[in-house]
């Protein structure tokens, strides 16, 4: 046993997804399963979305993943106390035996996604088994690490993808066969998504999945900060031990392609008029007197031929495109692949934020990252800031750059659908 960390020689081991005893809400003890779920912590638009979820049910998972108190220490202590109380009262109960969990999401537009939830061995970057595609913000990693230490739990799975065999694989066979059986739970959340969950405990099925995944490589689709948190906590604790693994949802995108959406920026303290004025002579700017949907269509068309952004916050939209070539040459680093250098997020961060608007991207007081387009616009209009609306990056670009070891600027993409938080948790003492 290595009690001093993880300095032992590492042989190639592949992806290792381990069964665990899931901690789940007792449906007889809560108003409904839908009422205790939440989007992942970083998707909740605070404070509006937080208070809405809190009022949905007194046991909503946001009371664990986004506790409210005056100080960070008090917030984490509150989450730990809440988790202990819910477990002692039977609100949350552990499944009787370890298993993996097949998880299905379906919406009314034909989107169907199935994957496997389990605890994945936390790997080092040099193993090249779990590939990040975005940078992380240290203060968020520190915040998530403090919460996980306090609760001794993985409260929500992050989302990983891999490319399975186009025809069939052992994991796909188990997933499809299991999805034909009665589920452990089924619920429909207010966003219209139908969720179902099954447990996989048969030793033969678990062995087949283990062997199949041993040759795979995964891409972090959503949850870079939580993966970085897993790695930090793994380094802090003796091995072998429960911190060697972290809770994930693993989806085969050869069978279930994910949607890729943009993450928008809200620039606090920068009025739209000032943002537009600073672009004079550097970008083309056109004012659009159109509703949001039509403005986003115009953004998509402009983005098909070059870098483009949509500014909002003053009651109208401003389409920004055709950047000055000399400006890009001066501000975008030349030591990265062309696919990285031409990303909208690269130009936004390296050119606009760093050089044109002089906005520090690391400061939450200056920049907020919001997934919902309408909410970004509404908050900009209410607060007097500038919303910068983005066009999404294609998944193939993300995966190709990740395989080259090149990360995108932070919060460049939003893969989905994301797993609902609150359907299955992992307590490290089980």
HUTAGI-V541091 format. One record per pair of residues at least 24 apart in sequence whose ideal C-beta (glycine too) atoms are under 7 Angstrom apart, sorted by the first residue. I is the first residue (numbers start at 1). J is the second residue. D is the distance in Angstrom with one decimal. If there is no record, write none. Layout:
# HUTAGI-V541091
i->I j->J d->D
i->I j->J d->D
This chain:
# HUTAGI-V541091
i->1 j->240 d->6.6
i->2 j->239 d->5.2
i->3 j->238 d->4.3
i->5 j->235 d->6.3
i->6 j->235 d->6.8
i->6 j->239 d->5.5
i->10 j->127 d->6.8
i->14 j->129 d->6.8
i->14 j->213 d->6.5
i->14 j->214 d->3.6
i->14 j->215 d->5.9
i->14 j->216 d->6.8
i->15 j->120 d->6.7
i->15 j->129 d->5.9
i->15 j->213 d->4.3
i->15 j->214 d->6.7
i->15 j->216 d->5.0
i->15 j->218 d->6.0
i->16 j->120 d->6.8
i->16 j->121 d->4.0
i->17 j->100 d->6.5
i->17 j->116 d->6.5
i->17 j->118 d->4.0
i->17 j->120 d->5.5
i->17 j->209 d->6.6
i->17 j->213 d->5.6
i->17 j->250 d->6.4
i->18 j->118 d->5.9
i->18 j->119 d->4.7
i->18 j->245 d->5.7
i->19 j->98 d->3.9
i->19 j->99 d->5.0
i->19 j->100 d->5.4
i->19 j->118 d->6.4
i->19 j->206 d->6.1
i->20 j->98 d->5.5
i->20 j->118 d->6.7
i->20 j->119 d->4.8
i->20 j->426 d->5.5
i->21 j->94 d->4.8
i->21 j->95 d->5.3
i->21 j->97 d->6.9
i->21 j->98 d->5.2
i->21 j->430 d->4.4
i->22 j->95 d->4.9
i->22 j->101 d->6.2
i->22 j->424 d->4.2
i->22 j->426 d->6.9
i->23 j->92 d->5.2
i->23 j->94 d->5.3
i->23 j->425 d->4.2
i->23 j->426 d->6.6
i->23 j->427 d->5.1
i->23 j->430 d->7.0
i->24 j->92 d->6.8
i->24 j->93 d->6.6
i->24 j->95 d->6.6
i->24 j->424 d->5.5
i->25 j->91 d->6.6
i->25 j->92 d->6.0
i->25 j->422 d->6.8
i->26 j->90 d->5.8
i->26 j->91 d->6.4
i->26 j->93 d->5.3
i->29 j->90 d->6.1
i->29 j->91 d->5.0
i->30 j->57 d->5.8
i->30 j->59 d->5.2
i->30 j->91 d->6.8
i->31 j->57 d->4.8
i->32 j->187 d->6.9
i->33 j->185 d->5.9
i->33 j->187 d->4.0
i->34 j->187 d->4.6
i->34 j->188 d->6.1
i->34 j->189 d->4.9
i->34 j->190 d->6.9
i->35 j->60 d->6.7
i->36 j->60 d->5.1
i->36 j->61 d->5.9
i->36 j->422 d->5.1
i->37 j->61 d->6.3
i->37 j->189 d->5.7
i->37 j->420 d->4.5
i->37 j->421 d->6.4
i->37 j->422 d->4.0
i->37 j->423 d->6.4
i->38 j->62 d->4.8
i->38 j->65 d->6.7
i->38 j->421 d->4.7
i->38 j->422 d->5.8
i->39 j->418 d->6.5
i->39 j->421 d->6.8
i->40 j->156 d->5.8
i->40 j->222 d->6.9
i->40 j->418 d->5.4
i->40 j->421 d->5.7
i->41 j->65 d->4.4
i->41 j->66 d->5.5
i->41 j->156 d->6.8
i->43 j->371 d->5.3
i->43 j->418 d->6.7
i->45 j->370 d->6.3
i->45 j->372 d->6.3
i->45 j->375 d->5.1
i->59 j->86 d->6.5
i->59 j->91 d->5.5
i->61 j->421 d->5.0
i->61 j->422 d->3.5
i->64 j->151 d->6.9
i->64 j->155 d->5.2
i->65 j->155 d->5.2
i->65 j->156 d->6.0
i->65 j->421 d->6.0
i->72 j->143 d->6.9
i->72 j->146 d->6.3
i->76 j->146 d->5.2
i->76 j->147 d->5.3
i->76 j->150 d->3.7
i->77 j->150 d->6.3
i->79 j->147 d->6.1
i->79 j->150 d->6.2
i->79 j->151 d->5.5
i->80 j->150 d->4.4
i->80 j->151 d->4.9
i->83 j->151 d->5.2
i->83 j->153 d->6.3
i->92 j->425 d->6.9
i->94 j->430 d->5.3
i->95 j->199 d->6.5
i->97 j->201 d->5.7
i->99 j->199 d->4.1
i->99 j->200 d->5.3
i->99 j->201 d->4.1
i->100 j->200 d->4.5
i->100 j->206 d->6.6
i->100 j->209 d->6.6
i->101 j->197 d->5.6
i->101 j->198 d->6.7
i->101 j->199 d->5.7
i->101 j->200 d->7.0
i->101 j->424 d->5.7
i->102 j->175 d->5.4
i->102 j->178 d->4.5
i->102 j->179 d->6.0
i->102 j->198 d->4.4
i->102 j->200 d->6.2
i->103 j->197 d->5.5
i->103 j->249 d->6.0
i->103 j->419 d->6.4
i->104 j->179 d->5.9
i->104 j->195 d->7.0
i->104 j->196 d->4.5
i->105 j->193 d->5.4
i->105 j->195 d->5.9
i->105 j->417 d->4.9
i->106 j->193 d->6.9
i->106 j->194 d->4.6
i->107 j->192 d->5.5
i->107 j->193 d->5.2
i->108 j->192 d->5.6
i->111 j->417 d->6.7
i->112 j->256 d->6.8
i->113 j->251 d->6.2
i->113 j->256 d->4.6
i->113 j->417 d->5.8
i->114 j->175 d->5.3
i->114 j->179 d->6.1
i->114 j->256 d->5.9
i->115 j->249 d->5.0
i->115 j->250 d->5.5
i->115 j->251 d->3.7
i->116 j->171 d->6.7
i->116 j->175 d->6.5
i->116 j->209 d->6.8
i->116 j->250 d->5.1
i->117 j->157 d->5.5
i->117 j->249 d->5.0
i->117 j->424 d->6.1
i->118 j->248 d->6.8
i->119 j->245 d->3.8
i->119 j->246 d->6.4
i->119 j->247 d->5.8
i->119 j->426 d->6.3
i->120 j->245 d->6.1
i->120 j->246 d->6.0
i->120 j->248 d->4.6
i->121 j->244 d->6.2
i->121 j->245 d->5.7
i->122 j->230 d->4.7
i->122 j->231 d->5.7
i->122 j->234 d->4.5
i->122 j->244 d->6.0
i->122 j->245 d->6.3
i->122 j->246 d->5.5
i->128 j->217 d->6.9
i->129 j->217 d->5.8
i->129 j->218 d->6.7
i->130 j->160 d->6.8
i->130 j->218 d->5.1
i->130 j->220 d->6.4
i->130 j->227 d->6.7
i->131 j->217 d->6.7
i->131 j->218 d->6.9
i->131 j->219 d->5.0
i->131 j->220 d->6.7
i->131 j->402 d->4.1
i->131 j->403 d->6.6
i->132 j->220 d->5.1
i->132 j->224 d->5.5
i->132 j->227 d->6.9
i->132 j->402 d->6.8
i->132 j->407 d->5.9
i->133 j->219 d->6.5
i->133 j->220 d->6.5
i->133 j->398 d->4.9
i->133 j->401 d->6.4
i->133 j->402 d->4.3
i->133 j->407 d->6.0
i->133 j->408 d->5.4
i->134 j->224 d->5.0
i->134 j->407 d->5.7
i->134 j->408 d->5.1
i->134 j->410 d->5.3
i->134 j->411 d->6.7
i->134 j->412 d->5.7
i->135 j->407 d->5.2
i->135 j->409 d->6.7
i->135 j->410 d->4.6
i->136 j->224 d->5.1
i->136 j->225 d->5.1
i->136 j->228 d->4.8
i->136 j->410 d->6.7
i->137 j->362 d->6.5
i->137 j->410 d->6.2
i->140 j->225 d->4.7
i->141 j->225 d->5.4
i->141 j->228 d->4.7
i->141 j->229 d->5.4
i->141 j->232 d->6.4
i->144 j->225 d->5.7
i->144 j->226 d->5.9
i->144 j->229 d->4.3
i->145 j->229 d->4.8
i->145 j->232 d->5.3
i->145 j->233 d->6.0
i->148 j->229 d->6.2
i->148 j->233 d->6.0
i->149 j->233 d->6.9
i->152 j->427 d->6.9
i->152 j->428 d->4.7
i->152 j->429 d->6.2
i->153 j->425 d->6.2
i->153 j->426 d->6.3
i->153 j->427 d->4.9
i->153 j->428 d->6.2
i->154 j->246 d->5.8
i->154 j->247 d->3.6
i->154 j->425 d->6.9
i->154 j->426 d->4.2
i->155 j->421 d->6.9
i->155 j->425 d->5.6
i->156 j->421 d->3.8
i->157 j->247 d->4.5
i->157 j->248 d->5.3
i->157 j->249 d->4.5
i->157 j->419 d->5.3
i->158 j->220 d->6.9
i->158 j->222 d->6.3
i->158 j->223 d->2.4
i->158 j->226 d->4.6
i->158 j->227 d->6.0
i->158 j->248 d->5.5
i->159 j->221 d->4.5
i->159 j->222 d->4.1
i->159 j->223 d->5.8
i->159 j->249 d->5.3
i->159 j->251 d->6.9
i->159 j->415 d->6.3
i->159 j->418 d->5.9
i->159 j->419 d->6.1
i->160 j->218 d->4.3
i->160 j->219 d->6.7
i->160 j->220 d->6.0
i->160 j->221 d->6.3
i->160 j->248 d->5.1
i->160 j->249 d->6.9
i->160 j->250 d->5.0
i->161 j->218 d->6.6
i->161 j->219 d->5.1
i->161 j->221 d->4.9
i->161 j->251 d->5.1
i->161 j->253 d->4.6
i->161 j->258 d->6.4
i->162 j->216 d->4.6
i->162 j->217 d->6.5
i->162 j->218 d->4.8
i->162 j->250 d->6.5
i->162 j->252 d->6.1
i->163 j->253 d->6.2
i->163 j->254 d->5.1
i->164 j->252 d->3.8
i->164 j->254 d->4.7
i->164 j->255 d->6.3
i->165 j->254 d->6.9
i->166 j->254 d->5.5
i->169 j->212 d->5.4
i->170 j->208 d->4.0
i->170 j->209 d->6.5
i->170 j->211 d->6.6
i->170 j->212 d->4.1
i->171 j->209 d->5.0
i->171 j->212 d->4.6
i->171 j->213 d->6.5
i->171 j->252 d->6.8
i->172 j->252 d->6.2
i->172 j->255 d->5.9
i->174 j->200 d->6.2
i->174 j->205 d->4.8
i->174 j->208 d->6.2
i->174 j->209 d->5.8
i->185 j->423 d->6.8
i->189 j->420 d->6.1
i->193 j->417 d->6.4
i->195 j->420 d->5.7
i->195 j->423 d->6.3
i->197 j->423 d->5.7
i->197 j->424 d->6.5
i->218 j->250 d->6.6
i->219 j->399 d->5.6
i->219 j->402 d->5.6
i->221 j->258 d->6.1
i->221 j->415 d->3.6
i->222 j->415 d->5.1
i->222 j->418 d->5.4
i->242 j->428 d->4.1
i->247 j->426 d->4.6
i->249 j->419 d->4.7
i->258 j->395 d->6.8
i->258 j->415 d->4.7
i->258 j->416 d->6.3
i->259 j->416 d->5.0
i->259 j->417 d->6.9
i->260 j->392 d->4.9
i->260 j->393 d->6.4
i->260 j->394 d->6.7
i->260 j->395 d->5.1
i->260 j->413 d->5.6
i->260 j->415 d->5.7
i->261 j->392 d->5.1
i->261 j->414 d->4.4
i->261 j->416 d->6.4
i->262 j->390 d->3.7
i->262 j->391 d->5.9
i->262 j->392 d->4.4
i->262 j->414 d->6.6
i->263 j->369 d->5.3
i->263 j->371 d->5.7
i->263 j->390 d->6.8
i->263 j->411 d->4.5
i->263 j->413 d->6.9
i->263 j->414 d->5.0
i->264 j->370 d->5.3
i->264 j->373 d->6.3
i->264 j->376 d->4.2
i->264 j->387 d->6.3
i->264 j->388 d->6.4
i->264 j->389 d->5.1
i->264 j->390 d->5.7
i->265 j->367 d->5.8
i->265 j->369 d->6.3
i->265 j->388 d->4.2
i->266 j->368 d->4.2
i->266 j->370 d->5.8
i->266 j->376 d->5.6
i->266 j->379 d->5.6
i->266 j->380 d->5.7
i->266 j->385 d->5.7
i->266 j->387 d->5.6
i->267 j->359 d->5.7
i->267 j->366 d->6.8
i->267 j->367 d->6.1
i->267 j->385 d->5.3
i->267 j->386 d->4.4
i->267 j->388 d->6.5
i->268 j->365 d->6.4
i->268 j->366 d->5.6
i->268 j->368 d->6.8
i->268 j->383 d->6.6
i->268 j->385 d->4.9
i->269 j->366 d->6.6
i->269 j->385 d->6.4
i->270 j->357 d->6.2
i->270 j->359 d->6.4
i->270 j->385 d->6.0
i->270 j->386 d->4.8
i->271 j->384 d->5.9
i->271 j->386 d->6.8
i->272 j->311 d->5.9
i->272 j->313 d->4.5
i->272 j->314 d->4.1
i->272 j->386 d->5.0
i->273 j->314 d->6.8
i->275 j->311 d->5.9
i->275 j->357 d->6.3
i->275 j->386 d->4.5
i->276 j->311 d->6.6
i->276 j->318 d->5.6
i->278 j->356 d->5.3
i->278 j->357 d->6.0
i->279 j->320 d->6.3
i->279 j->356 d->6.7
i->282 j->323 d->6.8
i->282 j->324 d->5.1
i->282 j->327 d->5.4
i->282 j->356 d->6.3
i->283 j->320 d->5.0
i->283 j->321 d->6.7
i->283 j->322 d->6.3
i->283 j->323 d->5.2
i->284 j->321 d->5.5
i->284 j->322 d->4.0
i->285 j->318 d->5.5
i->285 j->320 d->5.4
i->286 j->319 d->4.7
i->287 j->316 d->6.0
i->287 j->318 d->5.6
i->288 j->316 d->6.7
i->288 j->317 d->4.3
i->288 j->319 d->5.7
i->289 j->316 d->6.1
i->290 j->317 d->6.6
i->292 j->373 d->6.7
i->292 j->374 d->6.3
i->292 j->377 d->6.5
i->296 j->373 d->6.8
i->296 j->389 d->7.0
i->299 j->389 d->6.5
i->299 j->391 d->5.5
i->300 j->391 d->5.8
i->303 j->344 d->6.7
i->303 j->391 d->3.9
i->307 j->344 d->5.3
i->307 j->347 d->4.7
i->308 j->344 d->6.9
i->308 j->391 d->6.5
i->309 j->344 d->6.8
i->309 j->348 d->6.6
i->309 j->388 d->5.6
i->309 j->389 d->6.8
i->309 j->390 d->6.7
i->310 j->389 d->4.0
i->311 j->386 d->5.7
i->311 j->387 d->6.8
i->311 j->388 d->6.1
i->312 j->377 d->4.6
i->312 j->380 d->5.8
i->312 j->387 d->4.3
i->312 j->389 d->6.4
i->313 j->380 d->3.3
i->313 j->381 d->5.5
i->313 j->385 d->5.8
i->313 j->386 d->5.0
i->313 j->387 d->5.1
i->315 j->381 d->6.7
i->323 j->347 d->6.3
i->323 j->351 d->6.9
i->327 j->351 d->6.3
i->331 j->355 d->4.9
i->336 j->406 d->6.2
i->337 j->401 d->6.8
i->337 j->404 d->6.4
i->337 j->406 d->6.1
i->339 j->397 d->5.7
i->339 j->400 d->6.8
i->339 j->401 d->5.9
i->340 j->401 d->5.9
i->340 j->406 d->5.4
i->343 j->393 d->6.6
i->343 j->408 d->6.5
i->343 j->412 d->6.9
i->344 j->390 d->5.9
i->344 j->391 d->6.2
i->345 j->408 d->6.0
i->345 j->409 d->4.2
i->345 j->412 d->4.1
i->346 j->409 d->5.8
i->348 j->388 d->6.6
i->349 j->409 d->4.5
i->369 j->411 d->4.3
i->371 j->414 d->5.3
